[in-house]
Amino acid sequence: MSPVSFAPFTRCLLLCLTATTAGAGTAVPDYVQDFFHGLKTLQADFDQQVIDSDRHLIQSSRGHMWIMRPGRFRWDYEAPYRQQLVADGERLWSYDEDLEQVTVQPAAEVLTATPAMLLSGERPLEEVFVVEEAGTAPGEQSVRLLPKTDDSNLTALKLVFASGSISRIEARDSFGNTTIFSFTNLERNPELAADIFRFVTPAGADLIGDAN
């Protein structure tokens, strides 16, 4: 994957993960299995923050996301810039409205072990990640996921659950930055129209990649 072509905020979502440890890990906790079992669709508002190694906020954005398993999702970034990320089951489309630029790539090449794949895929977590308990906080439970591949520059994912639902994903990269996705107004298994995940290149936009 070459994330350089993606706009700054969508790029954070798509970074693949690099394992930092080996070993069998632990079994996937029941509360994680319960959330993913029977999950077909999902929608939520999200806030995305990127924090550097000194805990300084370096990027912030917000928007809405939709997911239809397997393999389809859409993330609309509404502020501070309007950007769109759409996976239609075969291709991944990234649209930067200000730049009037669309980038398209085969989804299988860029979504191996990402937060987007985690929510929209159907492979068991233990096939893709080493799973570790990450401790609890008042009203929360969490697990740490260490990918079993070494083809990118994120080092770990942390999934945080509250009241039986996912509330936050934290993705740490090899530069010491942490990207945090916080979800609100989350709906599990709503009815979603297939057209939500169909991308049409806007008139006048530059297209990078093979759309055929």
LINTAGI-V61673 format. One record per residue. N is the residue number from 1. RES is the residue in three letters. SS is DSSP state (2 for helix, 1 for strand, 0 for the rest). Layout:
BEGIN
N,RES,SS / N,RES,SS
END
This chain:
BEGIN
1,MET,0 / 2,SER,0 / 3,PRO,2 / 4,VAL,2 / 5,SER,2 / 6,PHE,0 / 7,ALA,0 / 8,PRO,2 / 9,PHE,2 / 10,THR,2 / 11,ARG,2 / 12,CYS,2 / 13,LEU,2 / 14,LEU,2 / 15,LEU,0 / 16,CYS,0 / 17,LEU,1 / 18,THR,1 / 19,ALA,0 / 20,THR,0 / 21,THR,0 / 22,ALA,0 / 23,GLY,0 / 24,ALA,0 / 25,GLY,0 / 26,THR,0 / 27,ALA,0 / 28,VAL,0 / 29,PRO,0 / 30,ASP,2 / 31,TYR,2 / 32,VAL,2 / 33,GLN,2 / 34,ASP,2 / 35,PHE,2 / 36,PHE,2 / 37,HIS,0 / 38,GLY,0 / 39,LEU,0 / 40,LYS,0 / 41,THR,1 / 42,LEU,1 / 43,GLN,1 / 44,ALA,1 / 45,ASP,1 / 46,PHE,1 / 47,ASP,1 / 48,GLN,1 / 49,GLN,1 / 50,VAL,1 / 51,ILE,1 / 52,ASP,0 / 53,SER,0 / 54,ASP,0 / 55,ARG,0 / 56,HIS,0 / 57,LEU,1 / 58,ILE,1 / 59,GLN,1 / 60,SER,1 / 61,SER,1 / 62,ARG,1 / 63,GLY,1 / 64,HIS,1 / 65,MET,1 / 66,TRP,1 / 67,ILE,1 / 68,MET,1 / 69,ARG,0 / 70,PRO,0 / 71,GLY,0 / 72,ARG,1 / 73,PHE,1 / 74,ARG,1 / 75,TRP,1 / 76,ASP,1 / 77,TYR,1 / 78,GLU,1 / 79,ALA,1 / 80,PRO,0 / 81,TYR,0 / 82,ARG,0 / 83,GLN,1 / 84,GLN,1 / 85,LEU,1 / 86,VAL,1 / 87,ALA,1 / 88,ASP,1 / 89,GLY,0 / 90,GLU,0 / 91,ARG,1 / 92,LEU,1 / 93,TRP,1 / 94,SER,1 / 95,TYR,1 / 96,ASP,1 / 97,GLU,0 / 98,ASP,0 / 99,LEU,0 / 100,GLU,0 / 101,GLN,1 / 102,VAL,1 / 103,THR,1 / 104,VAL,1 / 105,GLN,1 / 106,PRO,1 / 107,ALA,2 / 108,ALA,2 / 109,GLU,2 / 110,VAL,2 / 111,LEU,0 / 112,THR,0 / 113,ALA,0 / 114,THR,0 / 115,PRO,2 / 116,ALA,2 / 117,MET,2 / 118,LEU,2 / 119,LEU,2 / 120,SER,2 / 121,GLY,0 / 122,GLU,0 / 123,ARG,0 / 124,PRO,0 / 125,LEU,2 / 126,GLU,2 / 127,GLU,2 / 128,VAL,2 / 129,PHE,1 / 130,VAL,1 / 131,VAL,1 / 132,GLU,1 / 133,GLU,1 / 134,ALA,1 / 135,GLY,1 / 136,THR,1 / 137,ALA,1 / 138,PRO,0 / 139,GLY,0 / 140,GLU,1 / 141,GLN,1 / 142,SER,1 / 143,VAL,1 / 144,ARG,1 / 145,LEU,1 / 146,LEU,1 / 147,PRO,1 / 148,LYS,0 / 149,THR,0 / 150,ASP,1 / 151,ASP,0 / 152,SER,0 / 153,ASN,0 / 154,LEU,1 / 155,THR,1 / 156,ALA,1 / 157,LEU,1 / 158,LYS,1 / 159,LEU,1 / 160,VAL,1 / 161,PHE,1 / 162,ALA,1 / 163,SER,0 / 164,GLY,0 / 165,SER,1 / 166,ILE,1 / 167,SER,1 / 168,ARG,1 / 169,ILE,1 / 170,GLU,1 / 171,ALA,1 / 172,ARG,1 / 173,ASP,1 / 174,SER,0 / 175,PHE,0 / 176,GLY,0 / 177,ASN,0 / 178,THR,1 / 179,THR,1 / 180,ILE,1 / 181,PHE,1 / 182,SER,1 / 183,PHE,1 / 184,THR,1 / 185,ASN,1 / 186,LEU,1 / 187,GLU,1 / 188,ARG,1 / 189,ASN,0 / 190,PRO,0 / 191,GLU,0 / 192,LEU,0 / 193,ALA,0 / 194,ALA,2 / 195,ASP,2 / 196,ILE,2 / 197,PHE,2 / 198,ARG,0 / 199,PHE,0 / 200,VAL,0 / 201,THR,0 / 202,PRO,0 / 203,ALA,0 / 204,GLY,0 / 205,ALA,0 / 206,ASP,1 / 207,LEU,1 / 208,ILE,1 / 209,GLY,0 / 210,ASP,0 / 211,ALA,0 / 212,ASN,0
END
